Amino acid sequence: MKTSLLFGLVILFFSSTHITAQDASLTWEEYRQQRQQQLEQIQAAQDSALHQSIADYEAYVFQHEMDFNRFRDDMLRQWGDFKERTKINWIEYQNGGKVRWDVDFEDGEGTIEVLADENDTEDSLLIAIENAVLDLISSKGTETELPDETEKEVMQEPILADQIDIPEDMDSLQYAKEVAEQTEIKEVEAEDGTTRKIAVLNLQLVPDHLRTRAEKFRKEVETYSDKYEIDPTLVLAIIHTESFFNPMAKSHANALGLMQIVPRTAGRDVYRVLNGKDAIPSAEYLFNPDQNVHFGSTYIDILMNRYMRGIEDRTVHEYLVICAYNTGAGNVARAYINSTNFNNARDTINGMSAQENYDYLLANLPWDETKNYLKKVTERRSQYKEWLASDD
């Protein structure tokens, strides 16, 4: 593998080199030095582009945080509370912040709320709820919770496609009118001291909403699992545990999308591998399901074959990768040898059976979160094995 890679690099180097008559008069050492200088100039240009890319990213993050904080403060002042996206909750504000919805992809529940103006009547609030239902059904998601009309939609189809039980004899408009009749009108006192009315409608997703979403992303999972020779049940169980197949998932640590990729860390590592250069992928890029699953699957491959290579038993290797996906390879090594150097932990790991390693990890991992993560992913894999087997 190393030999073929080196040969490929040599071929690439010479295929991009044009030897002139002047070059032909040089000695090999002079020619080598000249090419080295040229390569250093190219690298310098790439480094400059990298710094610009990272500078642009940091500027974007800074500006977004300022805008987000202002928006949050404004919503707290008007609503009395603020809802923010999580790994399992898709939150969006619409109509300048007067409408918001919250879809819980774990429990399969959704809430639509409309904040009343002083001139709103109950009838006008019901109409606003109807419109909000239609918007929710058709929404393809945006990059942030902010109600910015310039934000691009990130999905190819509505996020809740096939997940809301609309009767066959109804169109979306009829459905919106019918469910709007279940709206409740509440009063809240906001931070500005004003008591305002809020129209609230609760919706239920279809009973098999989780599998419905999983089916939507099955092609991507199988494509990239096949590319990296990963068991697709591992990827499916990780997505389930990370986001409950919520393509708009966002954690407090800014992990994004189905497989919860953090742009600055795992996102940057994967970008280097896939593109041969250093940069930080954008949020819009990582919210795209195909790209997110590609990045997540590539990161699993990086963990397995770069950071944690040399593990003899496949099941043990997968246990370690599951833990590392949550906490990093260094913390997994620390569970065995009180050091983050995974290479030094390899002999200890290979000296135990799969069950012994599983039990050891649950007893010695530094964080309870990672212990629970290992349990959940392992248990959920059996669910997806049955699912995939039933379709064969």
DOZA-560613 format. One line per field, with one value per residue (C-alpha): residue number from 1; residue in three letters; x, y, z. Coordinates in steps of 0.001 Angstrom, whole numbers, plus 500000, padded with zeros to 6 digits. Each point is the difference from the previous one (the first is absolute). Example, Ala and Ser with C-alpha at 12.3 -4.5 7.8 and 13.67 -1.06 7.14 Angstrom:
2
nr <- 1|2
rest <- ALA|SER
X <- 512300|501370
Y <- 495500|503440
Z <- 507800|499340
END
This chain:
392
nr <- 1|2|3|4|5|6|7|8|9|10|11|12|13|14|15|16|17|18|19|20|21|22|23|24|25|26|27|28|29|30|31|32|33|34|35|36|37|38|39|40|41|42|43|44|45|46|47|48|49|50|51|52|53|54|55|56|57|58|59|60|61|62|63|64|65|66|67|68|69|70|71|72|73|74|75|76|77|78|79|80|81|82|83|84|85|86|87|88|89|90|91|92|93|94|95|96|97|98|99|100|101|102|103|104|105|106|107|108|109|110|111|112|113|114|115|116|117|118|119|120|121|122|123|124|125|126|127|128|129|130|131|132|133|134|135|136|137|138|139|140|141|142|143|144|145|146|147|148|149|150|151|152|153|154|155|156|157|158|159|160|161|162|163|164|165|166|167|168|169|170|171|172|173|174|175|176|177|178|179|180|181|182|183|184|185|186|187|188|189|190|191|192|193|194|195|196|197|198|199|200|201|202|203|204|205|206|207|208|209|210|211|212|213|214|215|216|217|218|219|220|221|222|223|224|225|226|227|228|229|230|231|232|233|234|235|236|237|238|239|240|241|242|243|244|245|246|247|248|249|250|251|252|253|254|255|256|257|258|259|260|261|262|263|264|265|266|267|268|269|270|271|272|273|274|275|276|277|278|279|280|281|282|283|284|285|286|287|288|289|290|291|292|293|294|295|296|297|298|299|300|301|302|303|304|305|306|307|308|309|310|311|312|313|314|315|316|317|318|319|320|321|322|323|324|325|326|327|328|329|330|331|332|333|334|335|336|337|338|339|340|341|342|343|344|345|346|347|348|349|350|351|352|353|354|355|356|357|358|359|360|361|362|363|364|365|366|367|368|369|370|371|372|373|374|375|376|377|378|379|380|381|382|383|384|385|386|387|388|389|390|391|392
rest <- MET|LYS|THR|SER|LEU|LEU|PHE|GLY|LEU|VAL|ILE|LEU|PHE|PHE|SER|SER|THR|HIS|ILE|THR|ALA|GLN|ASP|ALA|SER|LEU|THR|TRP|GLU|GLU|TYR|ARG|GLN|GLN|ARG|GLN|GLN|GLN|LEU|GLU|GLN|ILE|GLN|ALA|ALA|GLN|ASP|SER|ALA|LEU|HIS|GLN|SER|ILE|ALA|ASP|TYR|GLU|ALA|TYR|VAL|PHE|GLN|HIS|GLU|MET|ASP|PHE|ASN|ARG|PHE|ARG|ASP|ASP|MET|LEU|ARG|GLN|TRP|GLY|ASP|PHE|LYS|GLU|ARG|THR|LYS|ILE|ASN|TRP|ILE|GLU|TYR|GLN|ASN|GLY|GLY|LYS|VAL|ARG|TRP|ASP|VAL|ASP|PHE|GLU|ASP|GLY|GLU|GLY|THR|ILE|GLU|VAL|LEU|ALA|ASP|GLU|ASN|ASP|THR|GLU|ASP|SER|LEU|LEU|ILE|ALA|ILE|GLU|ASN|ALA|VAL|LEU|ASP|LEU|ILE|SER|SER|LYS|GLY|THR|GLU|THR|GLU|LEU|PRO|ASP|GLU|THR|GLU|LYS|GLU|VAL|MET|GLN|GLU|PRO|ILE|LEU|ALA|ASP|GLN|ILE|ASP|ILE|PRO|GLU|ASP|MET|ASP|SER|LEU|GLN|TYR|ALA|LYS|GLU|VAL|ALA|GLU|GLN|THR|GLU|ILE|LYS|GLU|VAL|GLU|ALA|GLU|ASP|GLY|THR|THR|ARG|LYS|ILE|ALA|VAL|LEU|ASN|LEU|GLN|LEU|VAL|PRO|ASP|HIS|LEU|ARG|THR|ARG|ALA|GLU|LYS|PHE|ARG|LYS|GLU|VAL|GLU|THR|TYR|SER|ASP|LYS|TYR|GLU|ILE|ASP|PRO|THR|LEU|VAL|LEU|ALA|ILE|ILE|HIS|THR|GLU|SER|PHE|PHE|ASN|PRO|MET|ALA|LYS|SER|HIS|ALA|ASN|ALA|LEU|GLY|LEU|MET|GLN|ILE|VAL|PRO|ARG|THR|ALA|GLY|ARG|ASP|VAL|TYR|ARG|VAL|LEU|ASN|GLY|LYS|ASP|ALA|ILE|PRO|SER|ALA|GLU|TYR|LEU|PHE|ASN|PRO|ASP|GLN|ASN|VAL|HIS|PHE|GLY|SER|THR|TYR|ILE|ASP|ILE|LEU|MET|ASN|ARG|TYR|MET|ARG|GLY|ILE|GLU|ASP|ARG|THR|VAL|HIS|GLU|TYR|LEU|VAL|ILE|CYS|ALA|TYR|ASN|THR|GLY|ALA|GLY|ASN|VAL|ALA|ARG|ALA|TYR|ILE|ASN|SER|THR|ASN|PHE|ASN|ASN|ALA|ARG|ASP|THR|ILE|ASN|GLY|MET|SER|ALA|GLN|GLU|ASN|TYR|ASP|TYR|LEU|LEU|ALA|ASN|LEU|PRO|TRP|ASP|GLU|THR|LYS|ASN|TYR|LEU|LYS|LYS|VAL|THR|GLU|ARG|ARG|SER|GLN|TYR|LYS|GLU|TRP|LEU|ALA|SER|ASP|ASP
X <- 500000|502777|502000|497054|499199|503615|500046|496751|501465|503136|497901|497821|503099|501582|496719|499601|503622|500884|503734|501290|503241|501456|499043|501810|503322|499732|501594|497612|500799|499364|496765|498887|500639|498106|496971|500184|499842|496998|498263|500713|498440|496924|499800|500326|497110|497912|500862|498924|496712|499592|500460|497492|497560|500303|499868|496795|498531|500906|498574|496779|499735|500642|497408|497457|500453|499438|496865|498777|500493|498098|497200|499844|499762|497211|498069|500424|498609|496935|499296|501286|502149|502281|500184|503260|500794|501346|501081|496396|497976|499547|499207|499246|498651|497955|498269|502555|499908|496210|499632|502083|499869|501713|500102|501283|501384|500431|496427|498411|498237|499802|498858|499030|499674|498873|500688|497033|500210|497814|497529|499734|496698|499476|498890|503138|502144|498329|500759|503607|500133|498616|502697|502661|498843|500329|503442|501142|498755|501806|503173|503339|501862|502411|503483|499000|496991|500103|497053|502213|498231|503346|500935|500084|498021|502342|497956|498824|496542|497926|501520|496699|499044|497962|500220|496712|496887|497931|496853|499910|496787|501565|502512|502446|497754|497006|502197|501385|496477|498849|502903|499980|496692|501986|501939|500186|500367|502289|501250|503616|501826|503134|503219|498884|497098|497336|497385|499508|497814|501587|498174|501317|499396|501442|500515|500960|502276|499098|500757|502917|501507|503498|500169|498372|502860|502596|498701|500528|503715|500544|501508|502658|500783|500405|502047|502614|499952|500859|502720|501792|498999|498084|497011|496999|498340|502861|499339|496225|500302|502398|497607|497117|501957|501438|496883|497039|500357|499396|501782|499851|501587|502313|501639|501281|503505|498948|499910|497846|497676|499189|503408|500758|503167|501838|501399|503212|501065|498626|498766|503455|501684|497643|500290|503778|499582|497337|501414|503710|500026|499142|496716|496924|496699|497045|496815|497983|502334|499729|496224|499774|499197|502161|503033|499405|499839|503063|501907|498793|500877|503398|500620|499168|502557|502580|499444|500142|502923|502149|499493|499044|501537|501516|497053|499711|496344|497400|497392|502524|501081|496400|499498|503056|498881|496540|501584|502491|497224|498557|503101|503096|502644|502188|497339|499399|503711|499895|497462|502660|503367|499386|501530|498596|502542|497839|502988|501077|496558|499815|501624|497749|496922|501042|500646|496300|496913|497184|497814|502909|500737|496330|499757|503354|498928|496753|501954|502927|499022|500536|496465|496571|498730|502361|499067|496323|500852|501721|496991|497490|501836|500709|496383|498590|502155|497921|496885|501536|501329|496418|498766|502569|499594|496215|500509|502346
Y <- 500000|502442|499059|500555|503317|501177|498891|501909|503150|499714|499576|502956|502133|499300|500152|503588|500878|501490|499650|502819|500161|502128|497309|497383|501841|499797|497334|497711|501763|503458|498764|498419|503251|502005|497713|500073|503805|499842|497517|502225|502944|497906|498936|503613|500953|497145|501051|503541|498679|497885|502972|501935|497109|499679|503773|500098|497183|501653|503317|498244|498272|503253|501904|497196|499851|503744|499807|496946|501593|503114|497862|497828|503055|501417|496699|499766|503490|499152|496322|499703|497014|498933|496690|498927|497081|496825|496591|498790|503245|501883|503609|502762|503516|501518|503272|502175|497815|500093|496339|497076|496259|497294|496427|497344|497137|497683|500163|500674|503173|503477|503344|503051|503336|503411|503106|502372|503685|502359|500181|496230|498238|496291|499659|501682|497804|496877|501172|500583|496461|498588|501791|498810|496389|500315|501559|497222|497249|501483|501237|498678|501544|502903|500384|501745|500709|503676|501092|501271|499940|499809|496657|497125|496822|497124|496877|498680|499130|501097|498831|498587|498306|496823|500678|501838|497889|501982|498045|498895|501913|503299|502347|501955|503062|497976|498216|503308|501391|496886|499701|503755|499468|498299|503215|501257|503661|500676|503112|500547|502829|500842|501518|503470|499679|499778|497236|498557|497329|496986|497563|496460|496907|496565|497436|496326|498433|496592|497065|498727|503469|498855|497217|502254|502476|497233|498662|503429|499865|496283|500496|502379|497673|496966|501929|501231|496856|498060|502504|499565|496369|500978|498038|502230|499111|501800|503192|499741|499445|502930|502288|498775|500747|503298|501596|497624|500596|503730|501582|503437|498830|502431|499468|502501|499179|500988|496406|500017|497722|496318|498804|503093|501215|502836|502212|501053|496490|496890|502111|501415|496572|498485|502953|499492|496323|500508|503100|499862|503480|501689|501832|500059|498870|502369|499329|500032|497323|497774|500250|498359|496336|498427|502084|499500|496209|500093|502010|497827|496753|501378|500970|496455|498752|502493|498802|496358|500017|502933|500878|496517|497569|496645|498531|496316|499310|501759|500217|501483|502473|501128|500420|502246|502037|500501|501398|502126|501461|501406|500914|499708|497293|501493|499645|496392|499275|501677|497407|497298|501567|503411|501632|501362|498086|497361|498114|499135|498604|497631|496948|500253|500226|497100|497877|500013|498494|502075|499569|500760|503211|501011|499472|501712|503077|500296|499809|502268|502618|503514|501233|498538|501575|497817|496876|500624|500797|496619|498226|501826|499589|496324|499271|501939|498158|496855|501999|500990|496507|498733|502848|499456|496220|500310|501844|497399
Z <- 500000|500951|496899|497654|501668|499634|496352|499397|501525|497847|496858|501028|500638|496621|498075|501215|499152|496623|499284|497826|497982|502791|502528|497940|500456|503804|502130|501866|503292|498492|498455|503275|501897|497403|500238|503797|499936|497700|502290|502994|498156|499248|503655|501115|497731|501408|503556|499177|498648|503134|502295|497924|500134|503774|500424|497963|502082|503293|498773|499018|503376|501858|497983|500323|503778|500273|497829|501879|503418|498936|498603|503138|502229|497831|500109|503782|500289|497903|500739|503543|498980|497189|498158|498387|497733|501571|498768|499955|499727|496762|500913|497536|500432|497199|499188|501731|503106|500448|499035|501186|499794|502008|498688|502397|497900|502981|501309|496606|501103|498575|501373|497975|501779|498816|502068|499843|499179|501984|497105|499496|500585|500583|496368|498694|502226|498611|496476|501038|501432|496741|498035|502439|499582|496227|500352|502334|497693|497005|501737|498742|502923|500219|501415|503237|502190|499005|497826|497186|496646|498184|501561|497544|500459|500744|499158|496652|501350|502995|503259|501231|496727|500764|503741|500493|499703|497502|499044|496370|499351|501146|498467|502153|500209|501197|502519|501313|500464|501840|502414|500664|501809|502785|500703|503562|500905|502943|501718|501001|501678|498054|501332|498964|502484|497304|500120|496538|498458|498328|497744|500521|497880|500780|497243|500002|497418|498559|502345|497883|499471|501001|497430|497413|500400|500106|496675|498442|500765|499431|496541|501351|502907|497755|497429|502455|502134|496859|499074|503327|500652|503132|501265|499117|503306|501749|498045|500441|503754|500342|498103|502173|503163|498792|498529|499700|496245|500433|497006|501662|503263|501772|503392|502556|498690|496456|498752|496881|498094|500043|501213|502103|498300|501766|497198|501766|501097|498280|497078|499434|500313|497449|497627|499898|499148|497339|498335|500617|501512|503261|500510|502214|498450|500310|501953|496779|498607|503080|500254|496575|500854|497303|500904|503715|499725|497735|502616|502887|498218|499019|503619|501112|497460|501308|503552|498994|497599|501131|503633|501274|497541|500890|501911|499151|500853|497831|502770|502426|497337|499555|503763|500109|496995|501505|503155|498062|497859|503214|502011|497777|499613|502721|502674|498942|500423|503412|501153|499510|500807|501604|496923|496750|497874|498364|498586|503518|500814|497022|501619|503041|497773|497759|503081|500959|498376|498537|503082|502322|498093|500053|503758|500552|498038|501953|503235|499103|497414|501413|499282|500782|496785|497967|501962|499258|496389|499587|501510|497801|496708|500685|500937|497066|497489|500579|499086|496666|499328|500224|497818|497248|500162|499579|496710|498483
END
